[in-house]
Amino acid sequence: MSFELTILGSNSALPTSNRYPTAQVLEVPGRCFLIDCGEGTQIQIRRNKISFSKIRHIFISHLHGDHFYGLIGLISTMNLMGIKSDLHIYSPSELKDLIQPQLDYIRGEMTVKPIFHPLNFKKPQQIFEDKNVEVFSFPVKHSIPTSGFLFKEKTKPANIKKDMIKAFNIPIAKIKDIKAGADFLTEDGHTISNNKLTTSPPPPKSYAFCTDTAFHPPIAEIIKGADLLYHEATFLDKMKDLAGKTLHSTTKEAAQMAKLCGAKKLLIGHYSARFKNIEDFEKEARTVFKNTEAARDGNKYTI
């Protein structure tokens, strides 16, 4: 199983002519998750040929406008398309009060049914689960209540060795138990250990989304070993004081978090509009964590 991440927007609050505010789509088998929904997100969804009808779950990190101002337009468009589905929105509880008056003015019948799930900003919490993946929210450190998100593949059962099935005449009815960890008892009373019968499944994949936030070490344990970490890097290191005052992160702080949590790869974004050349962000972060890439609108990453 693989995850595919599409960057719809990589900028921070002030608009630029070539970078949209924060929005991402994470596609996993059977699901299409939208993470944050800055202004213009629906344009980027269309530009990147992502199906509107597949989006059933939206995760909003916090209530600064560059992370949710695109939501009402997206819902309106989905409604105009006649999409008939529940739309689960995981967000601060106040979001419903903010957009419900606008939803009430949408003409005609609402075919899209928003269902709001309030986030917990005090501790990590599982907020979604299906047979393939689970999603956790966790508090980060920003000027208002803000949540990061961890998308994690469920651990798969062990793989049973085909030659062992034949060698010990294992009945089909026993295979499920063996894959779940059971030993096997032969007809003549011998116990065959599970380790001999199976091979371990590949480790579950995970994607961690951390924005907006200052450098906050407690996050590291929650997202430990992430295959891909997206961590905001609003400023270059020379503006570390401003990052501290605004509770944002610098390139080197994002890279330090990647090292601290043992991430396999770091993706940085949420660039301040004052910076035109994001290659400088990439170069600076790589001095601390080599496997770093600067997010660019439209780029895709397979996990």
ChimeraX commands (.cxc) that place a marker at each C-alpha (Angstrom):
marker #1 position 0.00,0.00,0.00 radius 0.5
marker #1 position 1.28,3.47,-0.82 radius 0.5
marker #1 position 0.31,7.02,0.11 radius 0.5
marker #1 position 0.44,9.80,-2.49 radius 0.5
marker #1 position 0.70,13.41,-1.33 radius 0.5
marker #1 position -0.10,16.34,-3.63 radius 0.5
marker #1 position 0.91,19.84,-2.57 radius 0.5
marker #1 position -1.88,22.24,-3.53 radius 0.5
marker #1 position -0.48,25.22,-1.64 radius 0.5
marker #1 position 2.85,25.91,0.09 radius 0.5
marker #1 position 2.68,29.58,1.07 radius 0.5
marker #1 position 1.80,31.28,4.35 radius 0.5
marker #1 position -0.79,34.01,5.00 radius 0.5
marker #1 position 0.03,36.75,2.49 radius 0.5
marker #1 position -0.75,35.76,-1.12 radius 0.5
marker #1 position 1.85,35.55,-3.86 radius 0.5
marker #1 position 1.42,35.22,-7.61 radius 0.5
marker #1 position 2.94,31.73,-7.77 radius 0.5
marker #1 position 2.21,30.04,-4.43 radius 0.5
marker #1 position -1.18,29.23,-2.94 radius 0.5
marker #1 position -1.85,29.10,0.82 radius 0.5
marker #1 position -1.71,25.80,2.66 radius 0.5
marker #1 position -3.63,22.83,1.25 radius 0.5
marker #1 position -2.65,19.24,0.54 radius 0.5
marker #1 position -4.33,16.07,-0.65 radius 0.5
marker #1 position -3.23,12.71,0.72 radius 0.5
marker #1 position -4.51,9.73,-1.25 radius 0.5
marker #1 position -4.52,6.31,0.39 radius 0.5
marker #1 position -6.30,3.17,-0.85 radius 0.5
marker #1 position -10.00,3.96,-0.85 radius 0.5
marker #1 position -9.62,7.46,0.62 radius 0.5
marker #1 position -8.78,11.00,-0.45 radius 0.5
marker #1 position -7.96,13.27,2.49 radius 0.5
marker #1 position -7.81,17.07,2.16 radius 0.5
marker #1 position -5.48,18.66,4.70 radius 0.5
marker #1 position -6.16,22.36,5.26 radius 0.5
marker #1 position -8.07,24.40,2.72 radius 0.5
marker #1 position -6.61,27.82,2.05 radius 0.5
marker #1 position -8.11,30.26,-0.42 radius 0.5
marker #1 position -8.05,28.90,-3.97 radius 0.5
marker #1 position -7.85,25.25,-2.96 radius 0.5
marker #1 position -10.62,24.23,-5.35 radius 0.5
marker #1 position -8.71,25.76,-8.27 radius 0.5
marker #1 position -5.68,23.69,-7.34 radius 0.5
marker #1 position -7.80,20.56,-6.95 radius 0.5
marker #1 position -9.01,20.98,-10.53 radius 0.5
marker #1 position -5.58,21.94,-11.84 radius 0.5
marker #1 position -4.10,18.77,-10.35 radius 0.5
marker #1 position -6.91,16.60,-11.73 radius 0.5
marker #1 position -8.14,15.42,-8.34 radius 0.5
marker #1 position -11.74,14.23,-8.19 radius 0.5
marker #1 position -13.97,16.47,-6.04 radius 0.5
marker #1 position -16.29,13.54,-5.41 radius 0.5
marker #1 position -13.53,11.52,-3.73 radius 0.5
marker #1 position -13.01,14.11,-1.01 radius 0.5
marker #1 position -15.06,12.97,1.98 radius 0.5
marker #1 position -12.72,13.93,4.83 radius 0.5
marker #1 position -11.19,17.37,5.45 radius 0.5
marker #1 position -8.72,18.17,8.23 radius 0.5
marker #1 position -8.38,21.82,9.30 radius 0.5
marker #1 position -5.39,22.49,11.55 radius 0.5
marker #1 position -6.47,25.85,12.98 radius 0.5
marker #1 position -8.55,28.94,12.36 radius 0.5
marker #1 position -6.11,31.31,10.72 radius 0.5
marker #1 position -7.64,32.23,7.38 radius 0.5
marker #1 position -4.88,30.90,5.16 radius 0.5
marker #1 position -5.82,27.42,6.36 radius 0.5
marker #1 position -9.61,27.45,5.88 radius 0.5
marker #1 position -10.80,30.37,3.72 radius 0.5
marker #1 position -11.18,28.04,0.73 radius 0.5
marker #1 position -13.62,25.75,2.51 radius 0.5
marker #1 position -16.95,27.48,1.82 radius 0.5
marker #1 position -16.11,27.82,-1.89 radius 0.5
marker #1 position -15.15,24.16,-2.09 radius 0.5
marker #1 position -18.37,23.02,-0.42 radius 0.5
marker #1 position -20.43,25.29,-2.68 radius 0.5
marker #1 position -18.74,23.87,-5.79 radius 0.5
marker #1 position -19.26,20.29,-4.64 radius 0.5
marker #1 position -22.92,21.12,-4.10 radius 0.5
marker #1 position -23.24,22.68,-7.58 radius 0.5
marker #1 position -21.76,19.47,-9.01 radius 0.5
marker #1 position -24.57,17.53,-7.36 radius 0.5
marker #1 position -22.20,15.48,-5.25 radius 0.5
marker #1 position -24.30,13.58,-2.73 radius 0.5
marker #1 position -22.26,12.57,0.28 radius 0.5
marker #1 position -21.42,13.28,3.86 radius 0.5
marker #1 position -18.39,15.55,4.21 radius 0.5
marker #1 position -16.53,14.96,7.46 radius 0.5
marker #1 position -14.65,18.04,8.69 radius 0.5
marker #1 position -12.17,17.62,11.55 radius 0.5
marker #1 position -11.48,21.08,12.93 radius 0.5
marker #1 position -11.62,23.47,15.86 radius 0.5
marker #1 position -15.19,23.50,17.17 radius 0.5
marker #1 position -15.63,27.18,16.26 radius 0.5
marker #1 position -15.36,26.47,12.53 radius 0.5
marker #1 position -18.97,25.32,12.33 radius 0.5
marker #1 position -20.17,28.63,13.76 radius 0.5
marker #1 position -18.01,30.53,11.28 radius 0.5
marker #1 position -19.18,28.87,8.08 radius 0.5
marker #1 position -22.71,27.71,8.90 radius 0.5
marker #1 position -24.24,31.16,8.12 radius 0.5
marker #1 position -22.61,31.01,4.67 radius 0.5
marker #1 position -23.82,27.46,4.11 radius 0.5
marker #1 position -27.34,28.63,4.95 radius 0.5
marker #1 position -27.22,31.03,1.98 radius 0.5
marker #1 position -26.34,28.37,-0.59 radius 0.5
marker #1 position -29.24,28.19,-3.03 radius 0.5
marker #1 position -31.23,25.03,-3.45 radius 0.5
marker #1 position -30.93,21.77,-1.62 radius 0.5
marker #1 position -27.62,20.96,0.06 radius 0.5
marker #1 position -26.57,17.63,-1.41 radius 0.5
marker #1 position -23.26,17.75,0.46 radius 0.5
marker #1 position -23.80,17.24,4.18 radius 0.5
marker #1 position -21.00,18.71,6.33 radius 0.5
marker #1 position -20.44,16.80,9.57 radius 0.5
marker #1 position -18.14,18.55,12.03 radius 0.5
marker #1 position -15.80,16.71,14.39 radius 0.5
marker #1 position -14.17,18.98,17.01 radius 0.5
marker #1 position -10.47,18.49,17.64 radius 0.5
marker #1 position -8.82,17.99,21.02 radius 0.5
marker #1 position -6.02,20.51,21.59 radius 0.5
marker #1 position -4.86,19.08,24.91 radius 0.5
marker #1 position -3.63,15.61,23.95 radius 0.5
marker #1 position -3.18,13.27,20.95 radius 0.5
marker #1 position -6.37,11.60,19.82 radius 0.5
marker #1 position -7.44,9.12,17.17 radius 0.5
marker #1 position -9.97,10.93,14.99 radius 0.5
marker #1 position -10.46,8.51,12.08 radius 0.5
marker #1 position -10.06,4.81,11.39 radius 0.5
marker #1 position -10.90,2.37,8.63 radius 0.5
marker #1 position -9.48,-1.04,7.65 radius 0.5
marker #1 position -6.35,0.47,6.08 radius 0.5
marker #1 position -5.43,3.64,7.92 radius 0.5
marker #1 position -5.89,5.60,11.12 radius 0.5
marker #1 position -5.55,9.34,11.68 radius 0.5
marker #1 position -4.43,11.05,14.86 radius 0.5
marker #1 position -4.55,14.71,15.84 radius 0.5
marker #1 position -2.04,16.17,18.27 radius 0.5
marker #1 position -1.47,19.65,19.73 radius 0.5
marker #1 position 1.34,21.81,18.36 radius 0.5
marker #1 position 2.63,25.19,19.56 radius 0.5
marker #1 position 1.10,28.23,17.87 radius 0.5
marker #1 position -0.58,31.52,18.74 radius 0.5
marker #1 position -4.05,29.93,18.69 radius 0.5
marker #1 position -5.13,26.30,19.27 radius 0.5
marker #1 position -3.61,24.30,16.43 radius 0.5
marker #1 position -3.43,20.62,15.61 radius 0.5
marker #1 position -0.98,18.52,13.69 radius 0.5
marker #1 position -2.11,15.31,11.99 radius 0.5
marker #1 position -0.54,11.86,11.73 radius 0.5
marker #1 position -1.77,9.53,8.98 radius 0.5
marker #1 position -0.68,5.98,9.68 radius 0.5
marker #1 position -1.11,2.73,7.81 radius 0.5
marker #1 position -2.45,-0.08,9.96 radius 0.5
marker #1 position -0.02,-2.88,10.69 radius 0.5
marker #1 position -0.58,-5.74,8.28 radius 0.5
marker #1 position -0.67,-9.40,9.34 radius 0.5
marker #1 position 2.42,-11.52,8.83 radius 0.5
marker #1 position 2.96,-13.32,5.52 radius 0.5
marker #1 position 2.75,-17.11,5.75 radius 0.5
marker #1 position 5.41,-19.02,3.82 radius 0.5
marker #1 position 3.86,-21.12,1.06 radius 0.5
marker #1 position 6.41,-23.89,1.44 radius 0.5
marker #1 position 5.49,-24.20,5.13 radius 0.5
marker #1 position 1.83,-24.70,4.26 radius 0.5
marker #1 position 2.82,-27.66,2.10 radius 0.5
marker #1 position 5.49,-29.01,4.46 radius 0.5
marker #1 position 3.21,-29.19,7.49 radius 0.5
marker #1 position -0.09,-29.74,5.65 radius 0.5
marker #1 position -1.60,-26.61,7.20 radius 0.5
marker #1 position -5.37,-26.40,6.62 radius 0.5
marker #1 position -6.81,-23.20,5.15 radius 0.5
marker #1 position -8.88,-22.67,8.31 radius 0.5
marker #1 position -5.68,-22.22,10.36 radius 0.5
marker #1 position -3.95,-19.70,8.09 radius 0.5
marker #1 position -5.74,-16.64,9.48 radius 0.5
marker #1 position -4.69,-17.50,13.05 radius 0.5
marker #1 position -1.10,-18.12,12.00 radius 0.5
marker #1 position -0.93,-14.78,10.16 radius 0.5
marker #1 position -2.21,-13.16,13.36 radius 0.5
marker #1 position 0.65,-14.69,15.37 radius 0.5
marker #1 position -0.44,-18.19,16.42 radius 0.5
marker #1 position 1.83,-21.23,16.41 radius 0.5
marker #1 position 0.69,-24.39,14.60 radius 0.5
marker #1 position 0.11,-27.81,16.19 radius 0.5
marker #1 position 0.71,-30.69,13.77 radius 0.5
marker #1 position -1.38,-33.87,13.67 radius 0.5
marker #1 position 1.32,-35.77,15.57 radius 0.5
marker #1 position 1.45,-33.15,18.36 radius 0.5
marker #1 position 4.50,-31.09,17.40 radius 0.5
marker #1 position 4.33,-27.30,17.83 radius 0.5
marker #1 position 5.73,-25.27,14.94 radius 0.5
marker #1 position 6.65,-21.75,16.01 radius 0.5
marker #1 position 5.10,-18.81,14.25 radius 0.5
marker #1 position 8.54,-17.41,13.43 radius 0.5
marker #1 position 9.28,-20.49,11.31 radius 0.5
marker #1 position 5.97,-20.27,9.47 radius 0.5
marker #1 position 5.83,-16.57,8.65 radius 0.5
marker #1 position 7.77,-13.54,7.48 radius 0.5
marker #1 position 7.20,-10.13,9.02 radius 0.5
marker #1 position 5.06,-7.64,7.08 radius 0.5
marker #1 position 6.65,-4.37,5.91 radius 0.5
marker #1 position 6.55,-1.64,8.55 radius 0.5
marker #1 position 3.43,0.57,8.32 radius 0.5
marker #1 position 3.83,3.82,6.42 radius 0.5
marker #1 position 3.13,7.16,8.04 radius 0.5
marker #1 position 2.82,10.83,7.10 radius 0.5
marker #1 position 3.02,13.64,9.66 radius 0.5
marker #1 position 1.68,17.15,9.02 radius 0.5
marker #1 position 2.95,19.88,11.37 radius 0.5
marker #1 position 1.84,23.44,10.67 radius 0.5
marker #1 position 1.55,26.09,12.00 radius 0.5
marker #1 position 3.93,25.62,14.90 radius 0.5
marker #1 position 7.03,26.80,16.66 radius 0.5
marker #1 position 9.74,24.21,17.28 radius 0.5
marker #1 position 8.12,21.98,19.91 radius 0.5
marker #1 position 10.13,18.89,21.02 radius 0.5
marker #1 position 7.13,16.96,22.50 radius 0.5
marker #1 position 5.87,16.47,18.94 radius 0.5
marker #1 position 8.82,14.20,18.15 radius 0.5
marker #1 position 7.63,11.25,20.21 radius 0.5
marker #1 position 4.15,11.38,18.65 radius 0.5
marker #1 position 5.42,11.30,15.06 radius 0.5
marker #1 position 8.43,9.09,15.72 radius 0.5
marker #1 position 9.82,7.39,12.62 radius 0.5
marker #1 position 7.51,9.11,10.13 radius 0.5
marker #1 position 8.28,8.15,6.54 radius 0.5
marker #1 position 7.52,11.71,5.46 radius 0.5
marker #1 position 7.31,14.75,7.73 radius 0.5
marker #1 position 5.83,18.01,6.49 radius 0.5
marker #1 position 6.94,20.73,8.89 radius 0.5
marker #1 position 6.42,24.41,8.42 radius 0.5
marker #1 position 9.49,26.58,7.80 radius 0.5
marker #1 position 8.04,30.06,7.51 radius 0.5
marker #1 position 11.39,31.80,7.90 radius 0.5
marker #1 position 15.07,31.38,7.13 radius 0.5
marker #1 position 17.33,31.00,10.14 radius 0.5
marker #1 position 18.37,34.68,10.06 radius 0.5
marker #1 position 14.79,35.53,11.16 radius 0.5
marker #1 position 14.78,33.16,14.13 radius 0.5
marker #1 position 13.74,35.93,16.53 radius 0.5
marker #1 position 10.65,36.75,14.46 radius 0.5
marker #1 position 9.81,33.05,14.23 radius 0.5
marker #1 position 9.91,32.86,18.01 radius 0.5
marker #1 position 7.66,35.91,18.44 radius 0.5
marker #1 position 5.06,34.63,15.96 radius 0.5
marker #1 position 5.31,30.98,17.03 radius 0.5
marker #1 position 6.45,29.78,13.64 radius 0.5
marker #1 position 9.54,27.75,12.71 radius 0.5
marker #1 position 12.71,28.35,10.75 radius 0.5
marker #1 position 14.29,26.01,8.22 radius 0.5
marker #1 position 16.82,24.72,10.73 radius 0.5
marker #1 position 14.17,24.19,13.40 radius 0.5
marker #1 position 12.09,22.11,10.99 radius 0.5
marker #1 position 15.20,20.10,10.13 radius 0.5
marker #1 position 15.99,19.66,13.81 radius 0.5
marker #1 position 12.50,18.21,14.35 radius 0.5
marker #1 position 13.09,15.75,11.50 radius 0.5
marker #1 position 16.29,14.58,13.20 radius 0.5
marker #1 position 14.65,14.43,16.61 radius 0.5
marker #1 position 11.73,12.26,15.48 radius 0.5
marker #1 position 13.80,10.07,13.17 radius 0.5
marker #1 position 11.87,10.97,10.03 radius 0.5
marker #1 position 13.01,9.37,6.80 radius 0.5
marker #1 position 12.33,12.50,4.73 radius 0.5
marker #1 position 11.48,16.13,5.51 radius 0.5
marker #1 position 9.24,18.33,3.41 radius 0.5
marker #1 position 9.22,22.03,4.33 radius 0.5
marker #1 position 6.70,24.70,3.39 radius 0.5
marker #1 position 4.46,27.55,4.58 radius 0.5
marker #1 position 6.99,30.07,3.27 radius 0.5
marker #1 position 6.68,33.73,4.17 radius 0.5
marker #1 position 5.63,35.78,1.13 radius 0.5
marker #1 position 8.71,38.00,1.60 radius 0.5
marker #1 position 10.86,35.19,0.20 radius 0.5
marker #1 position 10.88,34.60,-3.56 radius 0.5
marker #1 position 13.62,31.98,-3.75 radius 0.5
marker #1 position 12.63,28.83,-1.88 radius 0.5
marker #1 position 15.85,27.09,-2.92 radius 0.5
marker #1 position 17.46,28.99,-0.03 radius 0.5
marker #1 position 15.06,27.23,2.35 radius 0.5
marker #1 position 16.03,23.85,0.98 radius 0.5
marker #1 position 19.77,24.52,1.16 radius 0.5
marker #1 position 19.62,25.81,4.71 radius 0.5
marker #1 position 17.50,22.93,6.03 radius 0.5
marker #1 position 19.84,20.40,4.40 radius 0.5
marker #1 position 22.74,21.64,6.52 radius 0.5
marker #1 position 20.90,20.05,9.47 radius 0.5
marker #1 position 18.87,17.25,7.82 radius 0.5
marker #1 position 20.15,16.14,4.44 radius 0.5
marker #1 position 17.03,14.41,3.11 radius 0.5
marker #1 position 14.99,17.62,2.91 radius 0.5
marker #1 position 12.92,18.94,0.04 radius 0.5
marker #1 position 11.17,22.28,-0.30 radius 0.5
marker #1 position 7.49,21.77,-1.10 radius 0.5
marker #1 position 6.32,23.30,-4.37 radius 0.5
marker #1 position 2.74,23.73,-5.50 radius 0.5
marker #1 position 1.73,20.82,-7.73 radius 0.5
marker #1 position 4.49,18.47,-6.62 radius 0.5
marker #1 position 3.59,14.89,-5.73 radius 0.5
marker #1 position 5.32,12.60,-3.26 radius 0.5
marker #1 position 4.84,8.85,-2.95 radius 0.5
marker #1 position 5.27,7.25,0.45 radius 0.5
marker link #1:1,2 radius 0.2
marker link #1:2,3 radius 0.2
marker link #1:3,4 radius 0.2
marker link #1:4,5 radius 0.2
marker link #1:5,6 radius 0.2
marker link #1:6,7 radius 0.2
marker link #1:7,8 radius 0.2
marker link #1:8,9 radius 0.2
marker link #1:9,10 radius 0.2
marker link #1:10,11 radius 0.2
marker link #1:11,12 radius 0.2
marker link #1:12,13 radius 0.2
marker link #1:13,14 radius 0.2
marker link #1:14,15 radius 0.2
marker link #1:15,16 radius 0.2
marker link #1:16,17 radius 0.2
marker link #1:17,18 radius 0.2
marker link #1:18,19 radius 0.2
marker link #1:19,20 radius 0.2
marker link #1:20,21 radius 0.2
marker link #1:21,22 radius 0.2
marker link #1:22,23 radius 0.2
marker link #1:23,24 radius 0.2
marker link #1:24,25 radius 0.2
marker link #1:25,26 radius 0.2
marker link #1:26,27 radius 0.2
marker link #1:27,28 radius 0.2
marker link #1:28,29 radius 0.2
marker link #1:29,30 radius 0.2
marker link #1:30,31 radius 0.2
marker link #1:31,32 radius 0.2
marker link #1:32,33 radius 0.2
marker link #1:33,34 radius 0.2
marker link #1:34,35 radius 0.2
marker link #1:35,36 radius 0.2
marker link #1:36,37 radius 0.2
marker link #1:37,38 radius 0.2
marker link #1:38,39 radius 0.2
marker link #1:39,40 radius 0.2
marker link #1:40,41 radius 0.2
marker link #1:41,42 radius 0.2
marker link #1:42,43 radius 0.2
marker link #1:43,44 radius 0.2
marker link #1:44,45 radius 0.2
marker link #1:45,46 radius 0.2
marker link #1:46,47 radius 0.2
marker link #1:47,48 radius 0.2
marker link #1:48,49 radius 0.2
marker link #1:49,50 radius 0.2
marker link #1:50,51 radius 0.2
marker link #1:51,52 radius 0.2
marker link #1:52,53 radius 0.2
marker link #1:53,54 radius 0.2
marker link #1:54,55 radius 0.2
marker link #1:55,56 radius 0.2
marker link #1:56,57 radius 0.2
marker link #1:57,58 radius 0.2
marker link #1:58,59 radius 0.2
marker link #1:59,60 radius 0.2
marker link #1:60,61 radius 0.2
marker link #1:61,62 radius 0.2
marker link #1:62,63 radius 0.2
marker link #1:63,64 radius 0.2
marker link #1:64,65 radius 0.2
marker link #1:65,66 radius 0.2
marker link #1:66,67 radius 0.2
marker link #1:67,68 radius 0.2
marker link #1:68,69 radius 0.2
marker link #1:69,70 radius 0.2
marker link #1:70,71 radius 0.2
marker link #1:71,72 radius 0.2
marker link #1:72,73 radius 0.2
marker link #1:73,74 radius 0.2
marker link #1:74,75 radius 0.2
marker link #1:75,76 radius 0.2
marker link #1:76,77 radius 0.2
marker link #1:77,78 radius 0.2
marker link #1:78,79 radius 0.2
marker link #1:79,80 radius 0.2
marker link #1:80,81 radius 0.2
marker link #1:81,82 radius 0.2
marker link #1:82,83 radius 0.2
marker link #1:83,84 radius 0.2
marker link #1:84,85 radius 0.2
marker link #1:85,86 radius 0.2
marker link #1:86,87 radius 0.2
marker link #1:87,88 radius 0.2
marker link #1:88,89 radius 0.2
marker link #1:89,90 radius 0.2
marker link #1:90,91 radius 0.2
marker link #1:91,92 radius 0.2
marker link #1:92,93 radius 0.2
marker link #1:93,94 radius 0.2
marker link #1:94,95 radius 0.2
marker link #1:95,96 radius 0.2
marker link #1:96,97 radius 0.2
marker link #1:97,98 radius 0.2
marker link #1:98,99 radius 0.2
marker link #1:99,100 radius 0.2
marker link #1:100,101 radius 0.2
marker link #1:101,102 radius 0.2
marker link #1:102,103 radius 0.2
marker link #1:103,104 radius 0.2
marker link #1:104,105 radius 0.2
marker link #1:105,106 radius 0.2
marker link #1:106,107 radius 0.2
marker link #1:107,108 radius 0.2
marker link #1:108,109 radius 0.2
marker link #1:109,110 radius 0.2
marker link #1:110,111 radius 0.2
marker link #1:111,112 radius 0.2
marker link #1:112,113 radius 0.2
marker link #1:113,114 radius 0.2
marker link #1:114,115 radius 0.2
marker link #1:115,116 radius 0.2
marker link #1:116,117 radius 0.2
marker link #1:117,118 radius 0.2
marker link #1:118,119 radius 0.2
marker link #1:119,120 radius 0.2
marker link #1:120,121 radius 0.2
marker link #1:121,122 radius 0.2
marker link #1:122,123 radius 0.2
marker link #1:123,124 radius 0.2
marker link #1:124,125 radius 0.2
marker link #1:125,126 radius 0.2
marker link #1:126,127 radius 0.2
marker link #1:127,128 radius 0.2
marker link #1:128,129 radius 0.2
marker link #1:129,130 radius 0.2
marker link #1:130,131 radius 0.2
marker link #1:131,132 radius 0.2
marker link #1:132,133 radius 0.2
marker link #1:133,134 radius 0.2
marker link #1:134,135 radius 0.2
marker link #1:135,136 radius 0.2
marker link #1:136,137 radius 0.2
marker link #1:137,138 radius 0.2
marker link #1:138,139 radius 0.2
marker link #1:139,140 radius 0.2
marker link #1:140,141 radius 0.2
marker link #1:141,142 radius 0.2
marker link #1:142,143 radius 0.2
marker link #1:143,144 radius 0.2
marker link #1:144,145 radius 0.2
marker link #1:145,146 radius 0.2
marker link #1:146,147 radius 0.2
marker link #1:147,148 radius 0.2
marker link #1:148,149 radius 0.2
marker link #1:149,150 radius 0.2
marker link #1:150,151 radius 0.2
marker link #1:151,152 radius 0.2
marker link #1:152,153 radius 0.2
marker link #1:153,154 radius 0.2
marker link #1:154,155 radius 0.2
marker link #1:155,156 radius 0.2
marker link #1:156,157 radius 0.2
marker link #1:157,158 radius 0.2
marker link #1:158,159 radius 0.2
marker link #1:159,160 radius 0.2
marker link #1:160,161 radius 0.2
marker link #1:161,162 radius 0.2
marker link #1:162,163 radius 0.2
marker link #1:163,164 radius 0.2
marker link #1:164,165 radius 0.2
marker link #1:165,166 radius 0.2
marker link #1:166,167 radius 0.2
marker link #1:167,168 radius 0.2
marker link #1:168,169 radius 0.2
marker link #1:169,170 radius 0.2
marker link #1:170,171 radius 0.2
marker link #1:171,172 radius 0.2
marker link #1:172,173 radius 0.2
marker link #1:173,174 radius 0.2
marker link #1:174,175 radius 0.2
marker link #1:175,176 radius 0.2
marker link #1:176,177 radius 0.2
marker link #1:177,178 radius 0.2
marker link #1:178,179 radius 0.2
marker link #1:179,180 radius 0.2
marker link #1:180,181 radius 0.2
marker link #1:181,182 radius 0.2
marker link #1:182,183 radius 0.2
marker link #1:183,184 radius 0.2
marker link #1:184,185 radius 0.2
marker link #1:185,186 radius 0.2
marker link #1:186,187 radius 0.2
marker link #1:187,188 radius 0.2
marker link #1:188,189 radius 0.2
marker link #1:189,190 radius 0.2
marker link #1:190,191 radius 0.2
marker link #1:191,192 radius 0.2
marker link #1:192,193 radius 0.2
marker link #1:193,194 radius 0.2
marker link #1:194,195 radius 0.2
marker link #1:195,196 radius 0.2
marker link #1:196,197 radius 0.2
marker link #1:197,198 radius 0.2
marker link #1:198,199 radius 0.2
marker link #1:199,200 radius 0.2
marker link #1:200,201 radius 0.2
marker link #1:201,202 radius 0.2
marker link #1:202,203 radius 0.2
marker link #1:203,204 radius 0.2
marker link #1:204,205 radius 0.2
marker link #1:205,206 radius 0.2
marker link #1:206,207 radius 0.2
marker link #1:207,208 radius 0.2
marker link #1:208,209 radius 0.2
marker link #1:209,210 radius 0.2
marker link #1:210,211 radius 0.2
marker link #1:211,212 radius 0.2
marker link #1:212,213 radius 0.2
marker link #1:213,214 radius 0.2
marker link #1:214,215 radius 0.2
marker link #1:215,216 radius 0.2
marker link #1:216,217 radius 0.2
marker link #1:217,218 radius 0.2
marker link #1:218,219 radius 0.2
marker link #1:219,220 radius 0.2
marker link #1:220,221 radius 0.2
marker link #1:221,222 radius 0.2
marker link #1:222,223 radius 0.2
marker link #1:223,224 radius 0.2
marker link #1:224,225 radius 0.2
marker link #1:225,226 radius 0.2
marker link #1:226,227 radius 0.2
marker link #1:227,228 radius 0.2
marker link #1:228,229 radius 0.2
marker link #1:229,230 radius 0.2
marker link #1:230,231 radius 0.2
marker link #1:231,232 radius 0.2
marker link #1:232,233 radius 0.2
marker link #1:233,234 radius 0.2
marker link #1:234,235 radius 0.2
marker link #1:235,236 radius 0.2
marker link #1:236,237 radius 0.2
marker link #1:237,238 radius 0.2
marker link #1:238,239 radius 0.2
marker link #1:239,240 radius 0.2
marker link #1:240,241 radius 0.2
marker link #1:241,242 radius 0.2
marker link #1:242,243 radius 0.2
marker link #1:243,244 radius 0.2
marker link #1:244,245 radius 0.2
marker link #1:245,246 radius 0.2
marker link #1:246,247 radius 0.2
marker link #1:247,248 radius 0.2
marker link #1:248,249 radius 0.2
marker link #1:249,250 radius 0.2
marker link #1:250,251 radius 0.2
marker link #1:251,252 radius 0.2
marker link #1:252,253 radius 0.2
marker link #1:253,254 radius 0.2
marker link #1:254,255 radius 0.2
marker link #1:255,256 radius 0.2
marker link #1:256,257 radius 0.2
marker link #1:257,258 radius 0.2
marker link #1:258,259 radius 0.2
marker link #1:259,260 radius 0.2
marker link #1:260,261 radius 0.2
marker link #1:261,262 radius 0.2
marker link #1:262,263 radius 0.2
marker link #1:263,264 radius 0.2
marker link #1:264,265 radius 0.2
marker link #1:265,266 radius 0.2
marker link #1:266,267 radius 0.2
marker link #1:267,268 radius 0.2
marker link #1:268,269 radius 0.2
marker link #1:269,270 radius 0.2
marker link #1:270,271 radius 0.2
marker link #1:271,272 radius 0.2
marker link #1:272,273 radius 0.2
marker link #1:273,274 radius 0.2
marker link #1:274,275 radius 0.2
marker link #1:275,276 radius 0.2
marker link #1:276,277 radius 0.2
marker link #1:277,278 radius 0.2
marker link #1:278,279 radius 0.2
marker link #1:279,280 radius 0.2
marker link #1:280,281 radius 0.2
marker link #1:281,282 radius 0.2
marker link #1:282,283 radius 0.2
marker link #1:283,284 radius 0.2
marker link #1:284,285 radius 0.2
marker link #1:285,286 radius 0.2
marker link #1:286,287 radius 0.2
marker link #1:287,288 radius 0.2
marker link #1:288,289 radius 0.2
marker link #1:289,290 radius 0.2
marker link #1:290,291 radius 0.2
marker link #1:291,292 radius 0.2
marker link #1:292,293 radius 0.2
marker link #1:293,294 radius 0.2
marker link #1:294,295 radius 0.2
marker link #1:295,296 radius 0.2
marker link #1:296,297 radius 0.2
marker link #1:297,298 radius 0.2
marker link #1:298,299 radius 0.2
marker link #1:299,300 radius 0.2
marker link #1:300,301 radius 0.2
marker link #1:301,302 radius 0.2
marker link #1:302,303 radius 0.2
view
